[in-house]
Amino acid sequence: MAHNRYDAIIVGGGIAGLTAAAYISRTGRKTLLVEKNNDLGGLVGSFESDGFVFDAGVRAILDAGVILPMLKDLGIELEFVRSRVSLGIEDKIVNIEDLSSVDEYRNLLATFYPDSAEDIDQFIETMLKVMKLLDVLYGIENPLFKDIPKDKEYLFKTLLPWLPRFLATFGKINRLNKPCEEYLGGIIKDQSLIDIISQHFFKKTPTFFALSYFTLYLSYIYPKGAIGKLPGGLVEKIHEFQGEILTNTRVKEISADEQFVVDDNNNKYFYNDLVWAADLNTFYNITKLGSMAPKIKSNFANTKEIIQKGKPGESVFSLFLGVDLPPAYFKDISHGHFFYTPSRKGLGDINKGEVKEMLENWKTLDKQEIFAWLDRLLQYSSFEISIPGLRDSNLAPEGKSGLIVSILMEYELFDKLKENGWDEEFRQQLETKIIAILSETIYPGLKDKVEKQFSITPLSVEKRTGSAGGAIVGWSFESTIPVVNKTQKVGKSVLTPIPNIYQAGQWAYNPAGVPTCIITGKLAADRVNKKSQ
Ligand SMILES: Cc1cc2nc3c(=O)[nH]c(=O)nc-3n(C[C@H](O)[C@H](O)[C@H](O)COP(=O)(O)OP(=O)(O)OC[C@H]3O[C@@H](n4cnc5c(N)ncnc54)[C@H](O)[C@@H]3O)c2cc1C
């Protein structure tokens, strides 16, 4: 049995854990990052298959005043290109270039829903307001990544003038906190139009978050060499700072009173501080408190109960295609990040009430009914299509293109399909039907040019990341969120009931995404680094 003591151990080598490990190891603390997979990066990563480079998780990166300042602060040099976005309905596509594209988007909606012109204007007006608020929120380099005592220019010319505007946005943001579908229902009468706007988002996404997407579309960036370059840069830094990284090592137990973690081979690793940067349900299930103080035990039990009541967010089905069509074929249609809806009708209740009903009456359903539902789902769904080769031509073999097509999917559905032994057939049907729909609509001839295809289901996401429900951004907006969900309280989001254990990543703060995972990773590191060595 190996016995090792570290100043800090970080469990989970996703973007949050890597950030925490980089910042802790930079101070010279003896640091160990433990990751259960062979690859680091978690939901931020890329892989290569026969010359096609695909992104496994997030398709583009939002700086949000966080990523570039963090890279600069750590001395990581990465080259980025702008990751342009297109929005399409049926045969009409808007390429988003700058703020003037808002008008084009408005016109796109008005073309399909001519009777709703006034409602569309009101929606666009709110969207523009949200965009202004976001400009304030993301308007400066995040102070977390600046050396404020030394950087007087940043302090006086940027941070202090920005603070009053920042504080003034809170009230406005809180007023836009209700679920986006509900908010849109108050200003738009046509249900199809509401669906077309909202079905890209997770169910009950807060209005502010959903309506801020146009700003995100304008600001997405993409690392040259694919998304995996971002975690890759952090890994290099951790090595440079003498931090240790153990891959293929799953933590199966935490002894909080004796301050060690145990891996699957029963190796023990001792820590002074621990950062848990993975699924929180797992954390509460595997942590043993031993002889810790009764107050800690009762806080732990209460928080565990709250966490267990939380609902994991939706997951995703992703289809990876290697096709014998040149980048020019796709470039003529859209930019490399494309949100496409083949039908103006919208999903209606297909992915909400109908799924719920199917899951409730599962035992009475036969396979054909479920497959018929799938047909309708795909016909009216929105697809997120990512084409890495349109951002960086080195990411596909000469004259060919790689595509990643994804739709949001319920984990529970796949779980039930698996119980019945129908999951594999369902997955194949999904692949075939998505290719058929895209061939009939936006990419004529695609199906005859597919050279390779494979897919990832919510079950595979869960298996890979260890995340409950295969969730890709932590907690669902559909039930009470069991962690901090207010910007002004983000500092507390990394605390657990155990004084020397911190949490970070998509389960620690809501709404989650790459920038907030990096923020919580840094905040957890700051807590550890404040302590004397
Ligand atoms: C298709 C897709 C699209 C997305 N789009 C966006 C987007 O546009 N914008 C955005 O901001 N975000 C997006 N996201 C979400 C974003 O990628 C995630 O929120 C973020 O990467 C989560 O990072 P994390 O470090 O918290 O968790 P993870 O990436 O899940 O990392 C956790 C790590 O912990 C490891 N682990 C788990 N349990 C253990 C254990 N017991 N022992 C050791 N290791 C363990 C896992 O293997 C994993 O590597 C998207 C995600 C996906 C999949």
The ligand as an SDF file (V2000), in Angstrom:
LIG
                    3D

 53 58  0  0  0  0  0  0  0  0999 V2000
  -21.8180   18.6850  -25.7430 C   0  0  0  0  0  0  0  0  0  0  0  0
  -21.4980   19.6900  -24.6870 C   0  0  0  0  0  0  0  0  0  0  0  0
  -21.6350   21.0340  -24.9590 C   0  0  0  0  0  0  0  0  0  0  0  0
  -21.3410   21.9730  -23.9950 C   0  0  0  0  0  0  0  0  0  0  0  0
  -21.4340   23.2930  -24.3110 N   0  0  0  0  0  0  0  0  0  0  0  0
  -21.0220   24.2290  -23.4320 C   0  0  0  0  0  0  0  0  0  0  0  0
  -20.9530   25.6190  -23.8140 C   0  0  0  0  0  0  0  0  0  0  0  0
  -21.2600   25.9930  -24.9330 O   0  0  0  0  0  0  0  0  0  0  0  0
  -20.5280   26.5090  -22.9030 N   0  0  0  0  0  0  0  0  0  0  0  0
  -20.1580   26.1300  -21.6380 C   0  0  0  0  0  0  0  0  0  0  0  0
  -19.7420   26.9780  -20.8450 O   0  0  0  0  0  0  0  0  0  0  0  0
  -20.2090   24.8400  -21.2520 N   0  0  0  0  0  0  0  0  0  0  0  0
  -20.6260   23.8760  -22.1250 C   0  0  0  0  0  0  0  0  0  0  0  0
  -20.6430   22.5600  -21.7550 N   0  0  0  0  0  0  0  0  0  0  0  0
  -20.4310   22.2270  -20.3420 C   0  0  0  0  0  0  0  0  0  0  0  0
  -19.0090   22.1970  -19.8810 C   0  0  0  0  0  0  0  0  0  0  0  0
  -18.2200   21.4530  -20.7780 O   0  0  0  0  0  0  0  0  0  0  0  0
  -18.9680   21.5660  -18.4860 C   0  0  0  0  0  0  0  0  0  0  0  0
  -19.8620   22.2660  -17.6310 O   0  0  0  0  0  0  0  0  0  0  0  0
  -17.5890   21.6370  -17.8270 C   0  0  0  0  0  0  0  0  0  0  0  0
  -16.6010   21.2100  -18.7390 O   0  0  0  0  0  0  0  0  0  0  0  0
  -17.5650   20.7770  -16.5740 C   0  0  0  0  0  0  0  0  0  0  0  0
  -16.2700   20.7610  -16.0340 O   0  0  0  0  0  0  0  0  0  0  0  0
  -15.9500   20.0760  -14.6350 P   0  0  0  0  0  0  0  0  0  0  0  0
  -14.4950   20.1450  -14.4430 O   0  0  0  0  0  0  0  0  0  0  0  0
  -16.8270   20.6430  -13.5740 O   0  0  0  0  0  0  0  0  0  0  0  0
  -16.4800   18.5750  -14.7800 O   0  0  0  0  0  0  0  0  0  0  0  0
  -16.0800   17.3610  -15.7390 P   0  0  0  0  0  0  0  0  0  0  0  0
  -15.6400   17.8480  -17.0510 O   0  0  0  0  0  0  0  0  0  0  0  0
  -17.2320   16.4250  -15.6750 O   0  0  0  0  0  0  0  0  0  0  0  0
  -14.8390   16.7190  -15.0130 O   0  0  0  0  0  0  0  0  0  0  0  0
  -14.9320   15.8810  -13.9000 C   0  0  0  0  0  0  0  0  0  0  0  0
  -13.7690   14.9180  -13.9660 C   0  0  0  0  0  0  0  0  0  0  0  0
  -13.7470   14.1650  -12.7670 O   0  0  0  0  0  0  0  0  0  0  0  0
  -13.4320   12.8300  -13.0770 C   0  0  0  0  0  0  0  0  0  0  0  0
  -13.9390   12.0000  -11.9780 N   0  0  0  0  0  0  0  0  0  0  0  0
  -15.2330   11.7940  -11.6480 C   0  0  0  0  0  0  0  0  0  0  0  0
  -15.3210   10.9890  -10.5750 N   0  0  0  0  0  0  0  0  0  0  0  0
  -14.0500   10.6930  -10.2140 C   0  0  0  0  0  0  0  0  0  0  0  0
  -13.4970    9.8930   -9.1670 C   0  0  0  0  0  0  0  0  0  0  0  0
  -14.2570    9.2570   -8.2790 N   0  0  0  0  0  0  0  0  0  0  0  0
  -12.1370    9.7780   -9.0970 N   0  0  0  0  0  0  0  0  0  0  0  0
  -11.3360   10.4270   -9.9900 C   0  0  0  0  0  0  0  0  0  0  0  0
  -11.8250   11.1870  -11.0040 N   0  0  0  0  0  0  0  0  0  0  0  0
  -13.1670   11.3290  -11.1060 C   0  0  0  0  0  0  0  0  0  0  0  0
  -14.1260   12.5880  -14.4000 C   0  0  0  0  0  0  0  0  0  0  0  0
  -13.6010   11.4970  -15.1030 O   0  0  0  0  0  0  0  0  0  0  0  0
  -13.9000   13.9200  -15.1130 C   0  0  0  0  0  0  0  0  0  0  0  0
  -12.7220   13.9320  -15.8860 O   0  0  0  0  0  0  0  0  0  0  0  0
  -20.9290   21.5730  -22.7050 C   0  0  0  0  0  0  0  0  0  0  0  0
  -20.7660   20.2130  -22.4340 C   0  0  0  0  0  0  0  0  0  0  0  0
  -21.0340   19.2810  -23.4110 C   0  0  0  0  0  0  0  0  0  0  0  0
  -20.8220   17.8320  -23.1070 C   0  0  0  0  0  0  0  0  0  0  0  0
  1  2  1  0
  2  3  1  0
  2 52  2  0
  3  4  2  0
  4  5  1  0
  4 50  1  0
  5  6  2  0
  6  7  1  0
  6 13  1  0
  7  8  2  0
  7  9  1  0
  9 10  1  0
 10 11  2  0
 10 12  1  0
 12 13  2  0
 13 14  1  0
 14 15  1  0
 14 50  1  0
 15 16  1  0
 16 17  1  0
 16 18  1  0
 18 19  1  0
 18 20  1  0
 20 21  1  0
 20 22  1  0
 22 23  1  0
 23 24  1  0
 24 25  2  0
 24 26  1  0
 24 27  1  0
 27 28  1  0
 28 29  2  0
 28 30  1  0
 28 31  1  0
 31 32  1  0
 32 33  1  0
 33 34  1  0
 33 48  1  0
 34 35  1  0
 35 36  1  0
 35 46  1  0
 36 37  1  0
 36 45  1  0
 37 38  2  0
 38 39  1  0
 39 40  1  0
 39 45  2  0
 40 41  1  0
 40 42  2  0
 42 43  1  0
 43 44  2  0
 44 45  1  0
 46 47  1  0
 46 48  1  0
 48 49  1  0
 50 51  2  0
 51 52  1  0
 52 53  1  0
M  END
$$$$
